[in-house]
Amino acid sequence: MIAYKFIKDDFRSGSGDEPAWEIGKKRTVKGKIVLCESGYHSCNTFYDALGYAQGNVACIVEVSKPSQHDKTKQVSRSCTIVKMVNVERVLRLW
């Protein structure tokens, strides 16, 4: 399933506990998946993802079937970044 997320300018996400993301590298979480606690979070639209942005790098991701979701975000066991672009200038102008 295709989804969207923003990552930090150093290509890390969230708390930064994991190494920097690379295009095409699949990551999988073992254990329990809980929205806002564990797993790979993403959104169905870039607009929704912008609400959680901690950096300027917009990503198109491929995620496994979401385990949980709410109105604007979802959490999945696995995630692969398909494409990432630094959109700092666009965000500043917007």
PyMOL Python script that loads the backbone (N, CA, C, O; Angstrom):
from pymol import cmd

cmd.read_pdbstr("""\
ATOM      1  N   MET A   1       0.840  -1.171   0.000  1.00  0.00           N
ATOM      2  CA  MET A   1       0.000   0.000   0.000  1.00  0.00           C
ATOM      3  C   MET A   1       0.894   1.247   0.000  1.00  0.00           C
ATOM      4  O   MET A   1       1.870   1.313   0.748  1.00  0.00           O
ATOM      5  N   ILE A   2       0.565   2.213  -0.824  1.00  0.00           N
ATOM      6  CA  ILE A   2       1.326   3.460  -0.904  1.00  0.00           C
ATOM      7  C   ILE A   2       0.776   4.440   0.136  1.00  0.00           C
ATOM      8  O   ILE A   2      -0.435   4.569   0.310  1.00  0.00           O
ATOM      9  N   ALA A   3       1.693   5.124   0.821  1.00  0.00           N
ATOM     10  CA  ALA A   3       1.321   6.115   1.838  1.00  0.00           C
ATOM     11  C   ALA A   3       2.376   7.223   1.823  1.00  0.00           C
ATOM     12  O   ALA A   3       3.268   7.228   0.975  1.00  0.00           O
ATOM     13  N   TYR A   4       2.265   8.160   2.769  1.00  0.00           N
ATOM     14  CA  TYR A   4       3.132   9.340   2.781  1.00  0.00           C
ATOM     15  C   TYR A   4       3.599   9.644   4.192  1.00  0.00           C
ATOM     16  O   TYR A   4       2.887   9.382   5.161  1.00  0.00           O
ATOM     17  N   LYS A   5       4.800  10.199   4.304  1.00  0.00           N
ATOM     18  CA  LYS A   5       5.322  10.630   5.588  1.00  0.00           C
ATOM     19  C   LYS A   5       6.418  11.661   5.369  1.00  0.00           C
ATOM     20  O   LYS A   5       6.957  11.776   4.268  1.00  0.00           O
ATOM     21  N   PHE A   6       6.743  12.399   6.397  1.00  0.00           N
ATOM     22  CA  PHE A   6       7.874  13.320   6.387  1.00  0.00           C
ATOM     23  C   PHE A   6       8.916  12.785   7.351  1.00  0.00           C
ATOM     24  O   PHE A   6       8.582  12.213   8.388  1.00  0.00           O
ATOM     25  N   ILE A   7      10.183  12.974   7.001  1.00  0.00           N
ATOM     26  CA  ILE A   7      11.265  12.610   7.902  1.00  0.00           C
ATOM     27  C   ILE A   7      12.152  13.830   8.118  1.00  0.00           C
ATOM     28  O   ILE A   7      12.039  14.831   7.410  1.00  0.00           O
ATOM     29  N   LYS A   8      13.022  13.731   9.091  1.00  0.00           N
ATOM     30  CA  LYS A   8      13.915  14.844   9.417  1.00  0.00           C
ATOM     31  C   LYS A   8      14.944  15.058   8.309  1.00  0.00           C
ATOM     32  O   LYS A   8      15.142  14.194   7.455  1.00  0.00           O
ATOM     33  N   ASP A   9      15.586  16.206   8.336  1.00  0.00           N
ATOM     34  CA  ASP A   9      16.556  16.565   7.307  1.00  0.00           C
ATOM     35  C   ASP A   9      17.767  15.632   7.293  1.00  0.00           C
ATOM     36  O   ASP A   9      18.465  15.552   6.282  1.00  0.00           O
ATOM     37  N   ASP A  10      18.027  14.927   8.396  1.00  0.00           N
ATOM     38  CA  ASP A  10      19.131  13.954   8.439  1.00  0.00           C
ATOM     39  C   ASP A  10      18.658  12.550   8.036  1.00  0.00           C
ATOM     40  O   ASP A  10      19.374  11.567   8.228  1.00  0.00           O
ATOM     41  N   PHE A  11      17.446  12.472   7.477  1.00  0.00           N
ATOM     42  CA  PHE A  11      16.824  11.239   6.973  1.00  0.00           C
ATOM     43  C   PHE A  11      16.448  10.247   8.070  1.00  0.00           C
ATOM     44  O   PHE A  11      16.276   9.059   7.799  1.00  0.00           O
ATOM     45  N   ARG A  12      16.318  10.725   9.301  1.00  0.00           N
ATOM     46  CA  ARG A  12      15.827   9.897  10.395  1.00  0.00           C
ATOM     47  C   ARG A  12      14.369  10.279  10.643  1.00  0.00           C
ATOM     48  O   ARG A  12      13.925  11.362  10.262  1.00  0.00           O
ATOM     49  N   SER A  13      13.639   9.379  11.281  1.00  0.00           N
ATOM     50  CA  SER A  13      12.242   9.687  11.565  1.00  0.00           C
ATOM     51  C   SER A  13      11.963   9.640  13.057  1.00  0.00           C
ATOM     52  O   SER A  13      12.732   9.072  13.833  1.00  0.00           O
ATOM     53  N   GLY A  14      10.864  10.240  13.436  1.00  0.00           N
ATOM     54  CA  GLY A  14      10.391  10.190  14.816  1.00  0.00           C
ATOM     55  C   GLY A  14      11.437  10.531  15.840  1.00  0.00           C
ATOM     56  O   GLY A  14      12.021  11.614  15.820  1.00  0.00           O
ATOM     57  N   SER A  15      11.670   9.588  16.745  1.00  0.00           N
ATOM     58  CA  SER A  15      12.604   9.817  17.849  1.00  0.00           C
ATOM     59  C   SER A  15      14.057   9.719  17.408  1.00  0.00           C
ATOM     60  O   SER A  15      14.955  10.072  18.173  1.00  0.00           O
ATOM     61  N   GLY A  16      14.303   9.252  16.202  1.00  0.00           N
ATOM     62  CA  GLY A  16      15.676   9.156  15.691  1.00  0.00           C
ATOM     63  C   GLY A  16      16.456   7.989  16.250  1.00  0.00           C
ATOM     64  O   GLY A  16      17.686   7.978  16.192  1.00  0.00           O
ATOM     65  N   ASP A  17      15.748   6.988  16.800  1.00  0.00           N
ATOM     66  CA  ASP A  17      16.401   5.822  17.386  1.00  0.00           C
ATOM     67  C   ASP A  17      17.001   4.875  16.344  1.00  0.00           C
ATOM     68  O   ASP A  17      17.863   4.058  16.666  1.00  0.00           O
ATOM     69  N   GLU A  18      16.550   4.986  15.116  1.00  0.00           N
ATOM     70  CA  GLU A  18      17.016   4.092  14.053  1.00  0.00           C
ATOM     71  C   GLU A  18      17.980   4.830  13.136  1.00  0.00           C
ATOM     72  O   GLU A  18      18.054   6.059  13.156  1.00  0.00           O
ATOM     73  N   PRO A  19      18.721   4.065  12.328  1.00  0.00           N
ATOM     74  CA  PRO A  19      19.622   4.706  11.357  1.00  0.00           C
ATOM     75  C   PRO A  19      18.830   5.527  10.330  1.00  0.00           C
ATOM     76  O   PRO A  19      17.612   5.395  10.214  1.00  0.00           O
ATOM     77  N   ALA A  20      19.537   6.357   9.606  1.00  0.00           N
ATOM     78  CA  ALA A  20      18.908   7.161   8.557  1.00  0.00           C
ATOM     79  C   ALA A  20      18.254   6.250   7.523  1.00  0.00           C
ATOM     80  O   ALA A  20      18.757   5.168   7.217  1.00  0.00           O
ATOM     81  N   TRP A  21      17.135   6.703   6.998  1.00  0.00           N
ATOM     82  CA  TRP A  21      16.415   5.953   5.959  1.00  0.00           C
ATOM     83  C   TRP A  21      17.184   6.011   4.643  1.00  0.00           C
ATOM     84  O   TRP A  21      17.879   6.985   4.355  1.00  0.00           O
ATOM     85  N   GLU A  22      17.047   4.964   3.861  1.00  0.00           N
ATOM     86  CA  GLU A  22      17.585   4.896   2.504  1.00  0.00           C
ATOM     87  C   GLU A  22      16.474   4.431   1.581  1.00  0.00           C
ATOM     88  O   GLU A  22      15.650   3.599   1.963  1.00  0.00           O
ATOM     89  N   ILE A  23      16.451   4.961   0.378  1.00  0.00           N
ATOM     90  CA  ILE A  23      15.434   4.556  -0.593  1.00  0.00           C
ATOM     91  C   ILE A  23      15.590   3.069  -0.898  1.00  0.00           C
ATOM     92  O   ILE A  23      16.694   2.584  -1.144  1.00  0.00           O
ATOM     93  N   GLY A  24      14.466   2.355  -0.877  1.00  0.00           N
ATOM     94  CA  GLY A  24      14.439   0.954  -1.244  1.00  0.00           C
ATOM     95  C   GLY A  24      14.764  -0.032  -0.135  1.00  0.00           C
ATOM     96  O   GLY A  24      14.636  -1.238  -0.346  1.00  0.00           O
ATOM     97  N   LYS A  25      15.177   0.427   1.030  1.00  0.00           N
ATOM     98  CA  LYS A  25      15.505  -0.474   2.146  1.00  0.00           C
ATOM     99  C   LYS A  25      14.260  -0.697   2.996  1.00  0.00           C
ATOM    100  O   LYS A  25      13.734   0.240   3.598  1.00  0.00           O
ATOM    101  N   LYS A  26      13.796  -1.932   3.042  1.00  0.00           N
ATOM    102  CA  LYS A  26      12.603  -2.276   3.818  1.00  0.00           C
ATOM    103  C   LYS A  26      12.978  -2.443   5.288  1.00  0.00           C
ATOM    104  O   LYS A  26      13.996  -3.049   5.623  1.00  0.00           O
ATOM    105  N   ARG A  27      12.132  -1.890   6.154  1.00  0.00           N
ATOM    106  CA  ARG A  27      12.300  -2.045   7.594  1.00  0.00           C
ATOM    107  C   ARG A  27      11.054  -2.712   8.164  1.00  0.00           C
ATOM    108  O   ARG A  27       9.931  -2.436   7.742  1.00  0.00           O
ATOM    109  N   THR A  28      11.280  -3.593   9.127  1.00  0.00           N
ATOM    110  CA  THR A  28      10.184  -4.320   9.750  1.00  0.00           C
ATOM    111  C   THR A  28      10.349  -4.277  11.266  1.00  0.00           C
ATOM    112  O   THR A  28      11.454  -4.431  11.787  1.00  0.00           O
ATOM    113  N   VAL A  29       9.246  -4.069  11.956  1.00  0.00           N
ATOM    114  CA  VAL A  29       9.223  -4.032  13.413  1.00  0.00           C
ATOM    115  C   VAL A  29       8.721  -5.373  13.928  1.00  0.00           C
ATOM    116  O   VAL A  29       7.728  -5.906  13.433  1.00  0.00           O
ATOM    117  N   LYS A  30       9.410  -5.910  14.920  1.00  0.00           N
ATOM    118  CA  LYS A  30       8.944  -7.130  15.585  1.00  0.00           C
ATOM    119  C   LYS A  30       8.181  -6.716  16.833  1.00  0.00           C
ATOM    120  O   LYS A  30       8.401  -5.628  17.366  1.00  0.00           O
ATOM    121  N   GLY A  31       7.304  -7.561  17.292  1.00  0.00           N
ATOM    122  CA  GLY A  31       6.550  -7.259  18.505  1.00  0.00           C
ATOM    123  C   GLY A  31       5.237  -6.572  18.215  1.00  0.00           C
ATOM    124  O   GLY A  31       4.750  -6.559  17.084  1.00  0.00           O
ATOM    125  N   LYS A  32       4.680  -6.004  19.259  1.00  0.00           N
ATOM    126  CA  LYS A  32       3.363  -5.379  19.188  1.00  0.00           C
ATOM    127  C   LYS A  32       3.426  -4.041  18.430  1.00  0.00           C
ATOM    128  O   LYS A  32       4.358  -3.258  18.614  1.00  0.00           O
ATOM    129  N   ILE A  33       2.434  -3.795  17.588  1.00  0.00           N
ATOM    130  CA  ILE A  33       2.306  -2.547  16.834  1.00  0.00           C
ATOM    131  C   ILE A  33       1.166  -1.749  17.457  1.00  0.00           C
ATOM    132  O   ILE A  33       0.034  -2.224  17.535  1.00  0.00           O
ATOM    133  N   VAL A  34       1.479  -0.524  17.903  1.00  0.00           N
ATOM    134  CA  VAL A  34       0.475   0.312  18.561  1.00  0.00           C
ATOM    135  C   VAL A  34       0.577   1.732  18.003  1.00  0.00           C
ATOM    136  O   VAL A  34       1.658   2.322  17.973  1.00  0.00           O
ATOM    137  N   LEU A  35      -0.541   2.262  17.570  1.00  0.00           N
ATOM    138  CA  LEU A  35      -0.596   3.621  17.036  1.00  0.00           C
ATOM    139  C   LEU A  35      -0.026   4.607  18.050  1.00  0.00           C
ATOM    140  O   LEU A  35      -0.390   4.580  19.225  1.00  0.00           O
ATOM    141  N   CYS A  36       0.857   5.465  17.596  1.00  0.00           N
ATOM    142  CA  CYS A  36       1.523   6.505  18.405  1.00  0.00           C
ATOM    143  C   CYS A  36       2.541   5.952  19.404  1.00  0.00           C
ATOM    144  O   CYS A  36       3.075   6.709  20.214  1.00  0.00           O
ATOM    145  N   GLU A  37       2.818   4.654  19.361  1.00  0.00           N
ATOM    146  CA  GLU A  37       3.789   4.065  20.274  1.00  0.00           C
ATOM    147  C   GLU A  37       4.865   3.255  19.564  1.00  0.00           C
ATOM    148  O   GLU A  37       6.055   3.463  19.801  1.00  0.00           O
ATOM    149  N   SER A  38       4.458   2.339  18.701  1.00  0.00           N
ATOM    150  CA  SER A  38       5.433   1.487  18.020  1.00  0.00           C
ATOM    151  C   SER A  38       4.949   1.158  16.611  1.00  0.00           C
ATOM    152  O   SER A  38       3.749   1.165  16.336  1.00  0.00           O
ATOM    153  N   GLY A  39       5.894   0.873  15.729  1.00  0.00           N
ATOM    154  CA  GLY A  39       5.569   0.590  14.339  1.00  0.00           C
ATOM    155  C   GLY A  39       5.931   1.773  13.453  1.00  0.00           C
ATOM    156  O   GLY A  39       6.436   2.790  13.928  1.00  0.00           O
ATOM    157  N   TYR A  40       5.669   1.627  12.164  1.00  0.00           N
ATOM    158  CA  TYR A  40       5.986   2.676  11.194  1.00  0.00           C
ATOM    159  C   TYR A  40       4.715   3.448  10.853  1.00  0.00           C
ATOM    160  O   TYR A  40       3.751   2.887  10.330  1.00  0.00           O
ATOM    161  N   HIS A  41       4.732   4.730  11.156  1.00  0.00           N
ATOM    162  CA  HIS A  41       3.572   5.580  10.970  1.00  0.00           C
ATOM    163  C   HIS A  41       3.609   6.259   9.611  1.00  0.00           C
ATOM    164  O   HIS A  41       4.675   6.617   9.112  1.00  0.00           O
ATOM    165  N   SER A  42       2.436   6.432   9.018  1.00  0.00           N
ATOM    166  CA  SER A  42       2.307   7.089   7.721  1.00  0.00           C
ATOM    167  C   SER A  42       0.897   7.654   7.612  1.00  0.00           C
ATOM    168  O   SER A  42       0.067   7.464   8.501  1.00  0.00           O
ATOM    169  N   CYS A  43       0.641   8.347   6.513  1.00  0.00           N
ATOM    170  CA  CYS A  43      -0.666   8.958   6.275  1.00  0.00           C
ATOM    171  C   CYS A  43      -1.123   8.640   4.853  1.00  0.00           C
ATOM    172  O   CYS A  43      -0.322   8.279   3.991  1.00  0.00           O
ATOM    173  N   ASN A  44      -2.421   8.781   4.634  1.00  0.00           N
ATOM    174  CA  ASN A  44      -2.984   8.522   3.303  1.00  0.00           C
ATOM    175  C   ASN A  44      -2.761   9.669   2.337  1.00  0.00           C
ATOM    176  O   ASN A  44      -2.868   9.481   1.126  1.00  0.00           O
ATOM    177  N   THR A  45      -2.448  10.875   2.855  1.00  0.00           N
ATOM    178  CA  THR A  45      -2.203  12.027   1.992  1.00  0.00           C
ATOM    179  C   THR A  45      -0.985  12.803   2.489  1.00  0.00           C
ATOM    180  O   THR A  45      -0.637  12.733   3.668  1.00  0.00           O
ATOM    181  N   PHE A  46      -0.343  13.535   1.593  1.00  0.00           N
ATOM    182  CA  PHE A  46       0.762  14.400   2.001  1.00  0.00           C
ATOM    183  C   PHE A  46       0.253  15.484   2.952  1.00  0.00           C
ATOM    184  O   PHE A  46       0.949  15.868   3.891  1.00  0.00           O
ATOM    185  N   TYR A  47      -0.953  15.970   2.706  1.00  0.00           N
ATOM    186  CA  TYR A  47      -1.497  17.025   3.562  1.00  0.00           C
ATOM    187  C   TYR A  47      -1.612  16.548   5.008  1.00  0.00           C
ATOM    188  O   TYR A  47      -1.244  17.274   5.931  1.00  0.00           O
ATOM    189  N   ASP A  48      -2.120  15.332   5.210  1.00  0.00           N
ATOM    190  CA  ASP A  48      -2.202  14.778   6.564  1.00  0.00           C
ATOM    191  C   ASP A  48      -0.807  14.580   7.153  1.00  0.00           C
ATOM    192  O   ASP A  48      -0.583  14.861   8.330  1.00  0.00           O
ATOM    193  N   ALA A  49       0.124  14.098   6.338  1.00  0.00           N
ATOM    194  CA  ALA A  49       1.496  13.848   6.809  1.00  0.00           C
ATOM    195  C   ALA A  49       2.161  15.141   7.252  1.00  0.00           C
ATOM    196  O   ALA A  49       2.979  15.131   8.172  1.00  0.00           O
ATOM    197  N   LEU A  50       1.825  16.247   6.615  1.00  0.00           N
ATOM    198  CA  LEU A  50       2.408  17.536   6.967  1.00  0.00           C
ATOM    199  C   LEU A  50       2.121  17.905   8.422  1.00  0.00           C
ATOM    200  O   LEU A  50       2.928  18.577   9.064  1.00  0.00           O
ATOM    201  N   GLY A  51       0.990  17.475   8.934  1.00  0.00           N
ATOM    202  CA  GLY A  51       0.626  17.748  10.323  1.00  0.00           C
ATOM    203  C   GLY A  51       1.553  17.074  11.331  1.00  0.00           C
ATOM    204  O   GLY A  51       1.585  17.463  12.499  1.00  0.00           O
ATOM    205  N   TYR A  52       2.302  16.072  10.890  1.00  0.00           N
ATOM    206  CA  TYR A  52       3.217  15.342  11.772  1.00  0.00           C
ATOM    207  C   TYR A  52       4.679  15.563  11.388  1.00  0.00           C
ATOM    208  O   TYR A  52       5.574  14.926  11.944  1.00  0.00           O
ATOM    209  N   ALA A  53       4.916  16.461  10.442  1.00  0.00           N
ATOM    210  CA  ALA A  53       6.269  16.671   9.917  1.00  0.00           C
ATOM    211  C   ALA A  53       7.220  17.172  10.995  1.00  0.00           C
ATOM    212  O   ALA A  53       6.925  18.130  11.709  1.00  0.00           O
ATOM    213  N   GLN A  54       8.371  16.502  11.099  1.00  0.00           N
ATOM    214  CA  GLN A  54       9.434  16.936  11.997  1.00  0.00           C
ATOM    215  C   GLN A  54      10.654  17.377  11.193  1.00  0.00           C
ATOM    216  O   GLN A  54      11.710  17.681  11.749  1.00  0.00           O
ATOM    217  N   GLY A  55      10.484  17.403   9.888  1.00  0.00           N
ATOM    218  CA  GLY A  55      11.565  17.809   9.010  1.00  0.00           C
ATOM    219  C   GLY A  55      11.015  18.174   7.653  1.00  0.00           C
ATOM    220  O   GLY A  55       9.801  18.226   7.452  1.00  0.00           O
ATOM    221  N   ASN A  56      11.921  18.425   6.721  1.00  0.00           N
ATOM    222  CA  ASN A  56      11.546  18.916   5.394  1.00  0.00           C
ATOM    223  C   ASN A  56      11.581  17.867   4.296  1.00  0.00           C
ATOM    224  O   ASN A  56      11.429  18.209   3.123  1.00  0.00           O
ATOM    225  N   VAL A  57      11.774  16.611   4.638  1.00  0.00           N
ATOM    226  CA  VAL A  57      11.913  15.574   3.621  1.00  0.00           C
ATOM    227  C   VAL A  57      10.588  14.822   3.475  1.00  0.00           C
ATOM    228  O   VAL A  57      10.180  14.073   4.363  1.00  0.00           O
ATOM    229  N   ALA A  58       9.928  15.040   2.337  1.00  0.00           N
ATOM    230  CA  ALA A  58       8.658  14.380   2.043  1.00  0.00           C
ATOM    231  C   ALA A  58       8.946  13.027   1.402  1.00  0.00           C
ATOM    232  O   ALA A  58       9.797  12.916   0.520  1.00  0.00           O
ATOM    233  N   CYS A  59       8.225  11.995   1.855  1.00  0.00           N
ATOM    234  CA  CYS A  59       8.481  10.640   1.368  1.00  0.00           C
ATOM    235  C   CYS A  59       7.210   9.959   0.878  1.00  0.00           C
ATOM    236  O   CYS A  59       6.137  10.096   1.465  1.00  0.00           O
ATOM    237  N   ILE A  60       7.365   9.231  -0.204  1.00  0.00           N
ATOM    238  CA  ILE A  60       6.356   8.269  -0.636  1.00  0.00           C
ATOM    239  C   ILE A  60       6.855   6.933  -0.116  1.00  0.00           C
ATOM    240  O   ILE A  60       7.999   6.554  -0.367  1.00  0.00           O
ATOM    241  N   VAL A  61       6.004   6.215   0.607  1.00  0.00           N
ATOM    242  CA  VAL A  61       6.415   4.955   1.212  1.00  0.00           C
ATOM    243  C   VAL A  61       5.472   3.825   0.813  1.00  0.00           C
ATOM    244  O   VAL A  61       4.309   4.044   0.474  1.00  0.00           O
ATOM    245  N   GLU A  62       6.002   2.636   0.864  1.00  0.00           N
ATOM    246  CA  GLU A  62       5.176   1.445   0.697  1.00  0.00           C
ATOM    247  C   GLU A  62       5.130   0.773   2.054  1.00  0.00           C
ATOM    248  O   GLU A  62       6.167   0.419   2.617  1.00  0.00           O
ATOM    249  N   VAL A  63       3.920   0.597   2.580  1.00  0.00           N
ATOM    250  CA  VAL A  63       3.760   0.012   3.912  1.00  0.00           C
ATOM    251  C   VAL A  63       2.931  -1.260   3.838  1.00  0.00           C
ATOM    252  O   VAL A  63       2.136  -1.457   2.918  1.00  0.00           O
ATOM    253  N   SER A  64       3.139  -2.128   4.842  1.00  0.00           N
ATOM    254  CA  SER A  64       2.283  -3.302   4.957  1.00  0.00           C
ATOM    255  C   SER A  64       0.895  -2.838   5.412  1.00  0.00           C
ATOM    256  O   SER A  64       0.709  -1.679   5.781  1.00  0.00           O
ATOM    257  N   LYS A  65      -0.061  -3.745   5.381  1.00  0.00           N
ATOM    258  CA  LYS A  65      -1.420  -3.397   5.784  1.00  0.00           C
ATOM    259  C   LYS A  65      -1.392  -2.772   7.180  1.00  0.00           C
ATOM    260  O   LYS A  65      -0.841  -3.366   8.107  1.00  0.00           O
ATOM    261  N   PRO A  66      -1.979  -1.580   7.342  1.00  0.00           N
ATOM    262  CA  PRO A  66      -1.968  -0.921   8.649  1.00  0.00           C
ATOM    263  C   PRO A  66      -2.655  -1.770   9.725  1.00  0.00           C
ATOM    264  O   PRO A  66      -3.717  -2.351   9.501  1.00  0.00           O
ATOM    265  N   SER A  67      -2.017  -1.821  10.897  1.00  0.00           N
ATOM    266  CA  SER A  67      -2.566  -2.552  12.030  1.00  0.00           C
ATOM    267  C   SER A  67      -3.636  -1.735  12.740  1.00  0.00           C
ATOM    268  O   SER A  67      -4.632  -2.278  13.217  1.00  0.00           O
ATOM    269  N   GLN A  68      -3.417  -0.413  12.805  1.00  0.00           N
ATOM    270  CA  GLN A  68      -4.361   0.510  13.431  1.00  0.00           C
ATOM    271  C   GLN A  68      -4.337   1.817  12.645  1.00  0.00           C
ATOM    272  O   GLN A  68      -3.388   2.104  11.916  1.00  0.00           O
ATOM    273  N   HIS A  69      -5.397   2.598  12.808  1.00  0.00           N
ATOM    274  CA  HIS A  69      -5.443   3.908  12.151  1.00  0.00           C
ATOM    275  C   HIS A  69      -6.425   4.813  12.877  1.00  0.00           C
ATOM    276  O   HIS A  69      -7.276   4.346  13.634  1.00  0.00           O
ATOM    277  N   ASP A  70      -6.300   6.100  12.640  1.00  0.00           N
ATOM    278  CA  ASP A  70      -7.300   7.056  13.082  1.00  0.00           C
ATOM    279  C   ASP A  70      -7.653   7.906  11.863  1.00  0.00           C
ATOM    280  O   ASP A  70      -7.453   7.465  10.732  1.00  0.00           O
ATOM    281  N   LYS A  71      -8.164   9.098  12.069  1.00  0.00           N
ATOM    282  CA  LYS A  71      -8.614   9.915  10.932  1.00  0.00           C
ATOM    283  C   LYS A  71      -7.480  10.375  10.023  1.00  0.00           C
ATOM    284  O   LYS A  71      -7.698  10.571   8.828  1.00  0.00           O
ATOM    285  N   THR A  72      -6.267  10.552  10.564  1.00  0.00           N
ATOM    286  CA  THR A  72      -5.195  11.134   9.751  1.00  0.00           C
ATOM    287  C   THR A  72      -3.935  10.293   9.640  1.00  0.00           C
ATOM    288  O   THR A  72      -3.079  10.596   8.810  1.00  0.00           O
ATOM    289  N   LYS A  73      -3.790   9.248  10.446  1.00  0.00           N
ATOM    290  CA  LYS A  73      -2.551   8.463  10.391  1.00  0.00           C
ATOM    291  C   LYS A  73      -2.835   6.986  10.602  1.00  0.00           C
ATOM    292  O   LYS A  73      -3.921   6.584  11.020  1.00  0.00           O
ATOM    293  N   GLN A  74      -1.806   6.189  10.293  1.00  0.00           N
ATOM    294  CA  GLN A  74      -1.911   4.740  10.428  1.00  0.00           C
ATOM    295  C   GLN A  74      -0.555   4.202  10.853  1.00  0.00           C
ATOM    296  O   GLN A  74       0.457   4.893  10.738  1.00  0.00           O
ATOM    297  N   VAL A  75      -0.536   2.979  11.339  1.00  0.00           N
ATOM    298  CA  VAL A  75       0.718   2.351  11.744  1.00  0.00           C
ATOM    299  C   VAL A  75       0.792   0.953  11.120  1.00  0.00           C
ATOM    300  O   VAL A  75      -0.190   0.210  11.098  1.00  0.00           O
ATOM    301  N   SER A  76       1.982   0.617  10.616  1.00  0.00           N
ATOM    302  CA  SER A  76       2.204  -0.652   9.925  1.00  0.00           C
ATOM    303  C   SER A  76       3.442  -1.344  10.472  1.00  0.00           C
ATOM    304  O   SER A  76       4.294  -0.723  11.107  1.00  0.00           O
ATOM    305  N   ARG A  77       3.521  -2.639  10.213  1.00  0.00           N
ATOM    306  CA  ARG A  77       4.663  -3.429  10.656  1.00  0.00           C
ATOM    307  C   ARG A  77       5.905  -3.160   9.811  1.00  0.00           C
ATOM    308  O   ARG A  77       7.020  -3.169  10.334  1.00  0.00           O
ATOM    309  N   SER A  78       5.727  -2.919   8.511  1.00  0.00           N
ATOM    310  CA  SER A  78       6.894  -2.691   7.648  1.00  0.00           C
ATOM    311  C   SER A  78       6.711  -1.453   6.786  1.00  0.00           C
ATOM    312  O   SER A  78       5.594  -1.024   6.496  1.00  0.00           O
ATOM    313  N   CYS A  79       7.855  -0.890   6.385  1.00  0.00           N
ATOM    314  CA  CYS A  79       7.849   0.346   5.596  1.00  0.00           C
ATOM    315  C   CYS A  79       9.091   0.378   4.704  1.00  0.00           C
ATOM    316  O   CYS A  79      10.189   0.034   5.139  1.00  0.00           O
ATOM    317  N   THR A  80       8.904   0.792   3.468  1.00  0.00           N
ATOM    318  CA  THR A  80       9.994   0.994   2.516  1.00  0.00           C
ATOM    319  C   THR A  80       9.813   2.365   1.893  1.00  0.00           C
ATOM    320  O   THR A  80       8.731   2.683   1.397  1.00  0.00           O
ATOM    321  N   ILE A  81      10.857   3.182   1.911  1.00  0.00           N
ATOM    322  CA  ILE A  81      10.766   4.483   1.252  1.00  0.00           C
ATOM    323  C   ILE A  81      10.985   4.290  -0.242  1.00  0.00           C
ATOM    324  O   ILE A  81      12.005   3.752  -0.672  1.00  0.00           O
ATOM    325  N   VAL A  82      10.015   4.735  -1.020  1.00  0.00           N
ATOM    326  CA  VAL A  82      10.063   4.621  -2.470  1.00  0.00           C
ATOM    327  C   VAL A  82      10.749   5.839  -3.078  1.00  0.00           C
ATOM    328  O   VAL A  82      11.543   5.724  -4.011  1.00  0.00           O
ATOM    329  N   LYS A  83      10.424   7.010  -2.528  1.00  0.00           N
ATOM    330  CA  LYS A  83      11.004   8.261  -3.026  1.00  0.00           C
ATOM    331  C   LYS A  83      11.021   9.271  -1.888  1.00  0.00           C
ATOM    332  O   LYS A  83      10.102   9.311  -1.069  1.00  0.00           O
ATOM    333  N   MET A  84      12.085  10.097  -1.840  1.00  0.00           N
ATOM    334  CA  MET A  84      12.129  11.179  -0.859  1.00  0.00           C
ATOM    335  C   MET A  84      12.702  12.433  -1.502  1.00  0.00           C
ATOM    336  O   MET A  84      13.626  12.372  -2.313  1.00  0.00           O
ATOM    337  N   VAL A  85      12.127  13.583  -1.117  1.00  0.00           N
ATOM    338  CA  VAL A  85      12.530  14.864  -1.679  1.00  0.00           C
ATOM    339  C   VAL A  85      12.532  15.907  -0.564  1.00  0.00           C
ATOM    340  O   VAL A  85      11.585  15.986   0.220  1.00  0.00           O
ATOM    341  N   ASN A  86      13.596  16.706  -0.495  1.00  0.00           N
ATOM    342  CA  ASN A  86      13.629  17.808   0.453  1.00  0.00           C
ATOM    343  C   ASN A  86      12.759  18.928  -0.112  1.00  0.00           C
ATOM    344  O   ASN A  86      13.054  19.480  -1.172  1.00  0.00           O
ATOM    345  N   VAL A  87      11.693  19.256   0.601  1.00  0.00           N
ATOM    346  CA  VAL A  87      10.734  20.248   0.124  1.00  0.00           C
ATOM    347  C   VAL A  87      10.763  21.528   0.975  1.00  0.00           C
ATOM    348  O   VAL A  87       9.765  22.243   1.063  1.00  0.00           O
ATOM    349  N   GLU A  88      11.904  21.804   1.592  1.00  0.00           N
ATOM    350  CA  GLU A  88      12.016  22.965   2.469  1.00  0.00           C
ATOM    351  C   GLU A  88      11.598  24.252   1.794  1.00  0.00           C
ATOM    352  O   GLU A  88      10.836  25.029   2.369  1.00  0.00           O
ATOM    353  N   ARG A  89      12.078  24.494   0.592  1.00  0.00           N
ATOM    354  CA  ARG A  89      11.752  25.739  -0.122  1.00  0.00           C
ATOM    355  C   ARG A  89      10.247  25.833  -0.382  1.00  0.00           C
ATOM    356  O   ARG A  89       9.647  26.889  -0.183  1.00  0.00           O
ATOM    357  N   VAL A  90       9.653  24.755  -0.816  1.00  0.00           N
ATOM    358  CA  VAL A  90       8.210  24.742  -1.096  1.00  0.00           C
ATOM    359  C   VAL A  90       7.419  25.035   0.177  1.00  0.00           C
ATOM    360  O   VAL A  90       6.467  25.814   0.151  1.00  0.00           O
ATOM    361  N   LEU A  91       7.808  24.417   1.281  1.00  0.00           N
ATOM    362  CA  LEU A  91       7.115  24.646   2.547  1.00  0.00           C
ATOM    363  C   LEU A  91       7.261  26.087   3.017  1.00  0.00           C
ATOM    364  O   LEU A  91       6.311  26.688   3.518  1.00  0.00           O
ATOM    365  N   ARG A  92       8.453  26.628   2.849  1.00  0.00           N
ATOM    366  CA  ARG A  92       8.691  28.019   3.246  1.00  0.00           C
ATOM    367  C   ARG A  92       7.813  28.982   2.430  1.00  0.00           C
ATOM    368  O   ARG A  92       7.223  29.913   2.979  1.00  0.00           O
ATOM    369  N   LEU A  93       7.737  28.745   1.129  1.00  0.00           N
ATOM    370  CA  LEU A  93       6.936  29.607   0.267  1.00  0.00           C
ATOM    371  C   LEU A  93       5.438  29.454   0.541  1.00  0.00           C
ATOM    372  O   LEU A  93       4.676  30.410   0.398  1.00  0.00           O
ATOM    373  N   TRP A  94       5.027  28.269   0.930  1.00  0.00           N
ATOM    374  CA  TRP A  94       3.619  28.004   1.209  1.00  0.00           C
ATOM    375  C   TRP A  94       3.225  28.695   2.471  1.00  0.00           C
ATOM    376  O   TRP A  94       2.072  28.603   2.892  1.00  0.00           O
TER     377      TRP A  94
END
""", "prot")
cmd.dss("prot")
cmd.show_as("cartoon", "prot")
cmd.util.cbc("prot")
cmd.orient("prot")
